Amino acid sequence: MKTDQAMPPRYVYGSLDSTNEEAKRLAAQGAPHGTVVTADMQTAGKGRRGRSWVSPPGTNIYFTLIVRPEFAPEKASMLTLVAAHALTRGIARETGLAPGIKWPNDLVIDGKKVCGILTEMSVEQGVIRHVVIGAGINVREQSFPAELADRAVSLDAACGARVDRERLLDAVLEAFKEDYEEFRRTGSLASIRDSYDRLLVNRDREVCVLEPGGEYRGISR
């Protein structure tokens, strides 16, 4: 592991169990807002609802951002939407591609998943202690597991050129900084709503939401 001493800190690992888990450990130790954790590979990467996230070395971007919001916990779920919007912008800036958002936490290109987002929150006595926002971006051309082979794509394959992972991560983090500041300033998604809506691939279609309390269906707006 090496640490970039610039502010905010960025922790760079060769291998981790999970960037989200390491970010939570660092947050519990007082890591400041804006801290970034990255790894070349994960041995226990995870997605939503406890699913595993395939995380081979030398292929993709795995990172988690620590944020310490000052707003109420009820608004924290919107951070996934802010992150999705920022990720599409960062990827577009660096590659020229135009990913869409498959609400709420996947990015897709031509219907195939290129990025997943996992947001986790720690709350104490009704106050947010920290939120960690993790993302995995498929960058290099690779052999996906059989169950994902026809549903996933890499950025290299999509744009037909080798994408610089470090520059891409910088572009994504800069886009998130911009979008988060507007969200923090306004307390709402107003500044990105129109752009976000245009990026939704399932807009006006029926979607299924799986929650601990059950399954809900509705029309994505």
Solvent accessible surface area in square Angstrom, and as a share of the most:
residue,aa,sasa,rsa
1,M,140,0.63
2,K,141,0.60
3,T,46,0.27
4,D,70,0.36
5,Q,148,0.66
6,A,64,0.50
7,M,151,0.67
8,P,68,0.43
9,P,17,0.11
10,R,56,0.21
11,Y,41,0.16
12,V,46,0.27
13,Y,26,0.10
14,G,50,0.48
15,S,59,0.38
16,L,19,0.10
17,D,50,0.26
18,S,2,0.01
19,T,6,0.03
20,N,7,0.04
21,E,49,0.22
22,E,22,0.10
23,A,0,0.00
24,K,56,0.24
25,R,101,0.37
26,L,20,0.10
27,A,5,0.04
28,A,67,0.52
29,Q,145,0.64
30,G,54,0.52
31,A,10,0.08
32,P,55,0.35
33,H,79,0.35
34,G,10,0.10
35,T,0,0.00
36,V,8,0.05
37,V,0,0.00
38,T,14,0.08
39,A,7,0.05
40,D,48,0.25
41,M,55,0.25
42,Q,20,0.09
43,T,97,0.56
44,A,59,0.46
45,G,6,0.06
46,K,64,0.27
47,G,14,0.13
48,R,75,0.28
49,R,129,0.47
50,G,71,0.68
51,R,132,0.48
52,S,99,0.64
53,W,48,0.17
54,V,79,0.45
55,S,10,0.06
56,P,42,0.26
57,P,73,0.46
58,G,39,0.37
59,T,24,0.14
60,N,4,0.02
61,I,11,0.05
62,Y,3,0.01
63,F,10,0.04
64,T,0,0.00
65,L,14,0.07
66,I,0,0.00
67,V,1,0.01
68,R,73,0.27
69,P,10,0.06
70,E,163,0.73
71,F,35,0.15
72,A,46,0.35
73,P,28,0.17
74,E,139,0.63
75,K,69,0.29
76,A,5,0.04
77,S,84,0.54
78,M,47,0.21
79,L,0,0.00
80,T,18,0.10
81,L,29,0.14
82,V,0,0.00
83,A,4,0.03
84,A,0,0.00
85,H,7,0.03
86,A,1,0.00
87,L,3,0.02
88,T,4,0.02
89,R,62,0.23
90,G,0,0.00
91,I,0,0.00
92,A,40,0.31
93,R,121,0.44
94,E,45,0.20
95,T,29,0.17
96,G,66,0.63
97,L,30,0.15
98,A,92,0.71
99,P,3,0.02
100,G,9,0.09
101,I,0,0.00
102,K,96,0.41
103,W,94,0.33
104,P,31,0.19
105,N,17,0.09
106,D,27,0.14
107,L,0,0.00
108,V,9,0.05
109,I,19,0.10
110,D,143,0.74
111,G,65,0.63
112,K,79,0.33
113,K,56,0.24
114,V,0,0.00
115,C,0,0.00
116,G,7,0.06
117,I,5,0.03
118,L,26,0.13
119,T,37,0.21
120,E,42,0.19
121,M,87,0.39
122,S,26,0.17
123,V,65,0.37
124,E,95,0.42
125,Q,178,0.79
126,G,52,0.50
127,V,100,0.57
128,I,11,0.06
129,R,104,0.38
130,H,10,0.05
131,V,0,0.00
132,V,0,0.00
133,I,6,0.03
134,G,5,0.05
135,A,10,0.08
136,G,6,0.06
137,I,0,0.00
138,N,11,0.06
139,V,0,0.00
140,R,28,0.10
141,E,121,0.54
142,Q,49,0.22
143,S,115,0.74
144,F,42,0.17
145,P,38,0.24
146,A,96,0.74
147,E,114,0.51
148,L,54,0.27
149,A,59,0.46
150,D,105,0.55
151,R,131,0.48
152,A,11,0.08
153,V,25,0.14
154,S,3,0.02
155,L,0,0.00
156,D,11,0.06
157,A,51,0.40
158,A,37,0.29
159,C,43,0.26
160,G,70,0.68
161,A,60,0.46
162,R,183,0.67
163,V,9,0.05
164,D,67,0.35
165,R,66,0.24
166,E,125,0.56
167,R,148,0.54
168,L,0,0.00
169,L,15,0.07
170,D,62,0.32
171,A,16,0.13
172,V,3,0.01
173,L,24,0.12
174,E,82,0.37
175,A,0,0.00
176,F,15,0.06
177,K,138,0.59
178,E,64,0.29
179,D,10,0.05
180,Y,14,0.05
181,E,76,0.34
182,E,55,0.25
183,F,4,0.02
184,R,116,0.42
185,R,150,0.55
186,T,56,0.32
187,G,22,0.21
188,S,39,0.25
189,L,19,0.10
190,A,69,0.54
191,S,61,0.39
192,I,13,0.06
193,R,126,0.46
194,D,99,0.51
195,S,35,0.23
196,Y,17,0.06
197,D,31,0.16
198,R,183,0.67
199,L,46,0.23
200,L,14,0.07
201,V,55,0.32
202,N,24,0.13
203,R,101,0.37
204,D,84,0.43
205,R,149,0.54
206,E,110,0.49
207,V,23,0.13
208,C,55,0.33
209,V,34,0.20
210,L,66,0.33
211,E,78,0.35
212,P,136,0.85
213,G,71,0.69
214,G,31,0.30
215,E,98,0.44
216,Y,121,0.46
217,R,153,0.56
218,G,34,0.33
219,I,87,0.44
220,S,11,0.07
221,R,181,0.66
